[in-house]
Amino acid sequence: MSHANSTLHFNKQYDLQIAYWLLACAAVIFGMILLGGVTRLTNSGLSMVEWKPLMGIIPPLNHADWQELFFKYKQFPEYQKINAGMSLDAFKSIFMYEYLHRVLGRFIGIIFVLPFLYFYFTKRIKPGLTPKLLLMLLLGGGQGLLGWYMVKSGLVDNPDVSQYRLTAHLGNAVLIFGFIWWTALGLLSTPKPQQAGLNSFAYVLSGLIFLMILSGGLVAGTNAGHAYSTWPLMGDSFIPAGLYSLQPAWLSAFEDITTIQFNHRMFAYLIVALVLTFAFKALRAEISKPVKIAVWCLLGLLALQVTLGISTLIFYVPVPVAAAHQVVAVALLSASLFISHSFFHSSGQPN
């Protein structure tokens, strides 16, 4: 084997190591998004009223510790206005969801930072990749701060977090996940020619699915999923009364639960129509077998997501179904990004 081929093989081996590390990080973040959804759905997010980035990893170790944490919780509006009279055992239940959510966040930081330092100091990171990894690290650190900024909004007079901050927190988590997934794909894949003409369609579809997830964040943040538990009608009609009734009208898209749920439904119909159109075009085009498989996965995940979305509504937002609805949205985005990356990569663009 020549020196050039040996070096190429050596570098490819490092790329694969980094890709597998990034995929492991992405998998844990995927679980983190699921746990975050469960934390929100069980109304557990305001059970920890302090933010201790270092000492906060130590759980309550005895009855006195639990009593102290419960006493602190009682000083805030959620207990006083919603959970007055709550037992210590009930508090333990909601506390553990939020505690595990925060601990998993710290764990993600560890499994990202330590391997990054190892790869960096052993010079295994190829040129141009280090800035991307540092950006991931920056976004991850910002996510922790954004999480606490969100929690703080519910520790005032109104015991509910801001839907704007919750949507930003969810959106940043999905952005980090997508960024890591895309980067790992660039390290794993080799360019294969795909039929031109679908590139822009694939990119737009990925962007719209991301916006759809943000729309879901607004639904979760305002509890708009409880507003109408019927489908395909909202109450007695397809277009409910009172849409965009706030002043100014655009504010309704962010603060009126009827408008928020209606927009989420309309966004869903748009995504379904576009995915079906894209799949029809893609499966008739000259695309590689992995991309064809990804298109079929996209269709399967879409069918599952629609089923979960309708079930979430008509069964009045059961926690397992609603949590699955959130996390399958991220899986749908993953499949879409894989397809987009395949077109992006095959067109000769950089990773």
Secondary structure by P-SEA (a helix, b strand, c coil): ccaaaaaaaaaaaaaaaaaaaaaaaaaaaaaaaaaaaaaaaaccccccccccccccccccccaaaaaaaaaaaaaccccccccccccaaaaaaaaaaaaaaaaaaaaaaaacaaaaaaaaaaccccccaaaaaaaaaaaaaaaaaaaaaaaaaaccccccccaaaaaaaaaaaaaaaaaaaaaaaaaccccccccccaaaaaaaaaaaaaaaaaaaaaaaaaccccccccccccccccccccccccccccccccccaaaaaaaaaaaaaaaaaaaaaaaaaaaaccccaaaaaaaaaaaaaaaaaaaaaaaaaaacccaaaaaaaaaaaaaaaaaaaaaaaaaaaaacccc
